[in-house]
Amino acid sequence: MRTSIATVSISGPLTRKLDAIAAAGFDAVEVFENDLVASTAPPEEIRARAADLGLDIALYQPFRDFEAAPPARLDQSLRRARHKFALMRRLGVDQVLVCSNTAAWSVDDDALAAEQLHRLAGLAAEHGIRVAYEALAWGRNVSDYYHAWRIVRAADHPALGTCLDSFHILSRGADPAAIESIPGDRIFFLQLADAPLLAMDVLQWSRHYRCFPGQGGLDVAGVLAAALRAGYTGPASLEVFNDVYRRTEPERAAVDAMRSLIALQEQTAGLPSAAPRTRGAAAPVDLRVPPPPVPATGFAFAEVAVSPVGGERVAALLTALGFARTGTHASKPVALWERGQARVLLNAAAGESGAAAEVTAIGLETAAPTEAVARAEALLAPVLPRAKEADEAPLDAVAAPDGTQVFFCRTGHADAPSWTGDFAPADAPTAAGPLRIDHLGLTQPPHHYDEAALFYRSVLGLRPSESLELADPFGLVRSRAMESEDGGVRLALSIENVGEHAAGPHLRLQHIALRSDDIAADVRSARENGAAFLPIPDNYYDDADARHDLPPALSRELRDLGLLYDRDENGAFLHCYTLAVGRVFIELVQRIDRYAGFGAANTPVRRAAQQAHDSTP
Amino acid sequence: MRTSIATVSISGPLTRKLDAIAAAGFDAVEVFENDLVASTAPPEEIRARAADLGLDIALYQPFRDFEAAPPARLDQSLRRARHKFALMRRLGVDQVLVCSNTAAWSVDDDALAAEQLHRLAGLAAEHGIRVAYEALAWGRNVSDYYHAWRIVRAADHPALGTCLDSFHILSRGADPAAIESIPGDRIFFLQLADAPLLAMDVLQWSRHYRCFPGQGGLDVAGVLAAALRAGYTGPASLEVFNDVYRRTEPERAAVDAMRSLIALQEQTAGLPSAAPRTRGAAAPVDLRVPPPPVPATGFAFAEVAVSPVGGERVAALLTALGFARTGTHASKPVALWERGQARVLLNAAAGESGAAAEVTAIGLETAAPTEAVARAEALLAPVLPRAKEADEAPLDAVAAPDGTQVFFCRTGHADAPSWTGDFAPADAPTAAGPLRIDHLGLTQPPHHYDEAALFYRSVLGLRPSESLELADPFGLVRSRAMESEDGGVRLALSIENVGEHAAGPHLRLQHIALRSDDIAADVRSARENGAAFLPIPDNYYDDADARHDLPPALSRELRDLGLLYDRDENGAFLHCYTLAVGRVFIELVQRIDRYAGFGAANTPVRRAAQQAHDSTP
């Protein structure tokens, strides 16, 4: 299926948008009028640039407030159309989007609308142009896609068809099934956008919150499938108005957009009876489907890049937590620390700057690393080059949107060489009890929230939980957990919306959460061995007593050990945090029964405590 | 009237919030439970700190999901209440807010709700505590304020009253008139918040978009007046949940909040029949009303701080625009430049850094400068100290939220010494035609939008226009015009929400818009004299031709001179922009007939052209 995107979906001057769109692999583009008007490049130059880039200019949009006009306005509108058609010829585009009239002066008269659209199509045809008529969700008299199609059918001109837009259809709660009864060759264009499910004015929702398919809650695949079943053979074109993408570098937004279209095609291909209908001579549309997902079953390791001082501090912390330095890498300045199944790599690569520490890579267990990378690559994840000695195990990695390296591992299986074989044995493991990585908390750069969620969802098959808003002393934090089906891999992605005046080391933290079977014993022992934990205020415990009616012994233990408590309908959660080294702190957690969350209710207390700790002279 | 604010309305740890609230002059505070829970200070310390600061802790809030519970839940809720009452005693607060139950398990039974609230009030009374019951707009069974009052009346306990909240009342479209039929001594508390008129889910609206009275579109004064007429004598307490104020420094947010309460009291005092009713022995409440507004009738000057190089460039630009350097200040490095009524002061105070130029002060014409300053001071504007020689004219100034100095002037009137008298005459005026300052465009620091609008509205009596969202190549700009009643003073305030990666000299610009009677002649002459104007792309003119059906001669003149065009129902607008020096550019405008706008439709083209100009190698 050919892929397209409206220039309004990404930022930048028009020429930079085109470059970014072509680089991300799109076949075509819709030119948004305002982008052209503000461009210093004349239409001929835009046309030549698109051609050089291999981009088809598939649509010029929008032409507003045309149909169902009182006679006195019609001449003026046709004059305006002639101007636009002349401009479109200079631009080399042969299709224009006419969206349904929103003007108070428009007449609620389908026959008049059809007659005037017929006239417009005739004028367009003289210029070799086709008109695609679309129902805006907030159109004054025409807001339903099937209503727009009835008018197109009544207008009956070969240069007039309809344009479908998943947002306009789904935001009104319309059933896309009737799309299948529209002849495919009368669907001139298909625009796709998703959106989070928000209860708000549809115009505001559309102008600020649209997102790429898979980032919101609309059934975009259902619309695409219906259009294909109708016999539509044109491009799938993204049209997104989004405050975040308006601010994002266009090159990364374009890749994000293309990834969403590939994932959407995969999803659509997987729908029951999605086989495109062929109409007349049209060949069925091929959907671009990446190799199937390979489930990640757990964490192989978390890798922390450290400066010399940071490395010493993290090593001391891991030691206090019962880890042993069990291996040193054969060719790189990397040490393997282990306790039970929890593995942390310390990579002495962060230079000399103070006590720096940062999670730069994660290792995921998977049955088929090579296939996992192939899928990631098909979904536009950059595959990382790896300098590897001849006798080292293959280790395949891609880059996540925030730059985190994601390695696909097969640790300690007889059927494949294990990355652990590249480490020369060092100290013996300690006698401490079992421990594993429960989850990783990764603070994302500002504005990467939806992009990161789509990446982990499509590339790794992680399922996103509801997005939460949590208080920080100087702002709000959005946080969303992403989990593999069996819970073996869990990520907590967050972005901080905090005042610039409040900048400090407590911001942009990452954490490695380690799951213990006996957190009380582990914390006691870690404290004895010198680990420094984040102080939790007494007020928290007074409130926990009031809220949870805790048994006195448990209440006392929480206070004594500085543990936090949460509960859901399936179980309970005990956890605590070490002080951070650089950007990284360790969380210890214990899941009781089938508690499924991450203790998010305690995040505001944690963030306040971290801010308070930083501010303490 | 006593003033109060909920700690959730501003940012920071609880102790810093208290300091900021006291510094802004509030009498009392509502302690928001989450702020206490996350605080490292125990309740006794908060109590002592509030007492030291002279702050009454008037309310503890919220106590959620209590009333109309099935019997099995009641004991647990009463146990929770006992915990809270004990805590409140430690905190020294004798009133708790109970908001209407939102839980799915709550029972739709007013008698049961009343019975359980009676029981809670009895328990509270044992602790010397009063219960204020409030209807949340999204309460499950109780969402209307009068419904909440009926339950309170039925519960009939002296320790139980109602709490009114302007947001919960007005967001549901309820009529506040019925407040007057509630006995004033049964209204235990009054919370006030405004909000912009948004069509969205009321819970999201409340949690993210509440703002201080006067910043939104709700009739908050109507609620306050009704409560006063009912005989309410407690504090007026602000309770605002707002994503921007969560990020703002608490000290400035608290001042902004206090300013809104003073302006609200003034507005309320001005309502017809606002006289508070006295009930029994209660004395009527005194409203704090600032001195009356003194209209600003025009711009006396705009002052630009310049570095040596910046000063040369601005001087060259002004010269090309027909200005003459007509005066030099007696004691300061300031030159007066004039053309007609347009006066620009160049202040050589910006140090040596490159071609720096920045609008740092504006002079406003007013009939009574001293009274204008007194009003500004009463509305918490910082009055600026001024080093003045003995023989210089008095010149009174206050600081706007962004630091701009606002001077109140009486230029060239016989009844007062004029600031112009402090300038020694220099060059003679040129023969160029009349010119005046039409408006100033002031880009505000991020997150100061509502604060700045409230400042100019309350202090200067400017009327805000609708807020517009305008496209930038790398984001969105919000812009709002503020005008004096006769249009003599116009400001265009904007904030930029633009990606950090796009930082450049085209951001944070300010402009001085000069109104000409013959812009074509002025631009022609300025170009001949070497002024550099912002190049406008040809595409803009193609579009203007299509949109406006311009006469060919006008169309040609626009292209030749680089003028932009706009039209409203009353007239037309011609304008153009010089290139910027430092942060400042000059706009030339001509208003034809009674055009009332600012050419905002052309702002995206201007911003794209500025960005393109900056990016040109």
Interface residues (C-beta under 8 A of the other chain):
Chain A: S11 G12 P13 E33 N34 L36 V37 A38 S39 T40 A41 P42 P43 Q76 R79 R80 H83 K84 L87 L198 A199 M200 D201 Q204 R207 D243 R246 R247 T248 E249 P446 H447 E469 A471 D472 P473 F474 G475 L476 N497 V498 G499 E500 H501 A502 P535 P537 D538 N539 Y540 D542 D543 D545 A546 R547 D549 P604 V605 A608 A609 Q611 A612 S615
Chain B: S11 G12 P13 E33 N34 L36 V37 A38 S39 T40 A41 P42 P43 Q76 R79 R80 H83 K84 L87 L198 A199 M200 D201 Q204 R207 D243 R246 R247 T248 E249 P446 H447 E469 A471 D472 P473 F474 G475 L476 N497 V498 G499 E500 H501 A502 P535 P537 D538 N539 Y540 D542 D543 D545 A546 R547 D549 P604 V605 A608 A609 Q611 A612 S615
